[in-house]
Amino acid sequence: LIHLNAREEAEFRASLPEKTHALLYPAVPPAPTGPGGEDIVIVSSNNSANVDSVIWFLREIAPRAEGVRVKIAGNVDAGVRSRDGALFERYKDWFLGRVENPGAIYAGARLVLLPTIDGHGLSIKTVEAMASGLPLIATRLALRGMGDGALTLEGVVVADAPEDFARTLKEAARAPAWSEARRQASAARAYYDAHFSAAAYERNLERLVAPLLA
């Protein structure tokens, strides 16, 4: 049995100990590591879990981080508008809507927010954010399906409570932006390269297949 994230591998391994199990993370295209900019961003598509998460961020965290402006890229705007029109109107200037090139959002950013409160499986947008090499503020759920090492990476701050998330956001907004070189050498980018790059996928797949061919 081949599993696409660490949580599912552990659950199935415990439930079906008589089977052979392997973890094979999917390959995710890399995100740009520069040139950088001043944007604090959330990248999110329009599904129920993402809408819940963005609404939680706007209701619980944004008011506690007064003075910080965030750009929310992706068609999640439609879901937020449908679910809570008044909230959307309050923050409508933050929403960029659907973007043709999400990579450009990461390229011009200084910080990525992952205020995830719902969802299952591996979070591809979290992997993309890691690939960008940017500092991240994330809930623990945003890092689901990864190894425990993802929770302690330098430059990745885990904050589940709104107060903690907002405090960390204000501190990060005042910190100097990372250079392109620092992003390329960041722990998050190294974690992406080791687990989610095309090269890592090919290497891991070869490791699984070679004994069978032999």
Residue pairs with C-beta under 8 A, 6 or more apart in sequence:
1 12
1 16
1 19
1 20
1 21
1 22
2 22
2 23
2 24
2 208
3 9
3 12
3 21
3 22
3 23
3 24
4 24
4 25
4 26
4 121
4 122
4 145
5 23
5 25
5 121
5 122
5 144
5 145
5 146
6 23
6 145
6 146
6 147
7 144
7 145
8 121
8 145
9 21
9 22
9 23
12 19
12 21
13 21
22 208
24 201
24 204
24 205
24 208
25 122
25 195
25 196
25 200
25 201
25 204
26 122
26 196
26 201
27 196
27 197
27 198
27 200
27 201
27 202
28 124
28 127
28 128
28 131
28 192
28 196
28 197
29 128
29 131
29 198
30 131
30 192
30 197
31 102
31 103
31 106
31 107
31 128
31 129
31 131
31 132
32 103
32 104
32 106
32 107
32 132
33 131
33 132
33 133
33 180
33 183
33 184
33 189
34 107
34 179
34 180
34 183
34 184
35 107
35 108
35 180
36 107
36 108
36 109
36 110
36 177
36 178
36 179
36 180
36 183
37 107
37 108
37 109
37 110
37 177
38 110
38 177
39 71
39 105
39 108
39 109
39 110
39 111
40 68
40 69
40 70
40 71
40 109
40 110
40 111
40 112
40 113
40 169
40 172
40 173
41 70
41 71
41 72
41 73
41 105
41 106
41 109
41 111
41 112
41 113
42 54
42 57
42 70
42 71
42 72
42 73
42 112
42 113
42 114
42 115
43 73
43 74
43 102
43 105
43 106
43 112
43 125
43 128
43 129
44 50
44 53
44 54
44 72
44 73
44 74
44 76
44 125
45 74
45 75
45 76
45 125
46 74
46 75
46 76
46 77
46 78
46 79
47 79
48 79
48 118
49 116
49 118
49 119
49 120
50 74
50 76
50 79
50 119
51 76
51 79
51 80
51 83
52 117
52 118
53 115
53 116
53 117
53 118
53 119
54 72
54 76
54 79
54 80
54 115
55 80
55 83
55 84
55 87
56 115
56 117
56 162
57 113
57 115
57 165
58 80
58 87
58 90
58 91
59 87
60 162
61 115
61 162
61 165
61 166
61 169
62 68
62 70
62 91
62 166
64 162
64 163
64 166
64 167
65 166
65 169
65 170
65 173
67 170
67 173
68 169
68 170
68 173
69 94
70 94
70 113
71 94
71 96
71 105
72 91
72 94
72 95
72 96
73 96
73 97
73 99
73 102
73 105
74 96
74 97
74 98
74 99
74 102
75 97
75 98
76 95
77 88
77 95
77 96
77 97
80 87
80 88
80 95
81 88
88 95
96 105
99 105
102 128
106 112
106 128
106 129
106 131
106 132
106 134
107 132
109 132
109 134
110 134
110 135
110 177
110 178
111 134
111 135
111 136
111 137
111 169
111 172
111 173
112 129
112 132
112 134
112 135
112 136
112 137
113 136
113 137
113 138
113 169
114 123
114 125
114 126
114 129
114 136
114 137
114 138
114 139
114 142
115 138
115 139
115 142
115 165
116 123
116 126
116 138
116 139
116 141
116 142
117 139
117 141
118 141
119 141
119 144
120 144
121 144
121 145
122 144
122 145
122 146
123 142
123 143
123 144
123 145
126 136
126 138
126 142
126 143
126 146
127 192
127 196
129 136
129 188
130 136
130 156
130 188
130 189
130 191
130 192
130 196
131 188
131 189
131 192
131 196
131 197
132 183
132 188
132 189
133 178
133 182
133 183
133 184
133 185
133 186
133 188
133 189
134 155
134 178
134 183
134 186
134 188
135 155
135 156
135 157
135 172
135 178
135 186
135 188
136 155
136 156
136 157
136 188
137 157
137 159
137 165
137 168
137 169
137 172
138 156
138 157
138 158
138 159
139 158
139 159
139 160
139 165
140 151
140 158
140 160
141 160
143 150
143 151
143 156
143 158
146 195
147 195
149 191
150 156
150 191
151 158
153 187
153 188
153 191
154 186
154 187
155 186
155 187
155 188
156 187
156 188
157 168
157 172
159 165
159 167
159 168
178 186
183 189
193 199
193 200
194 200
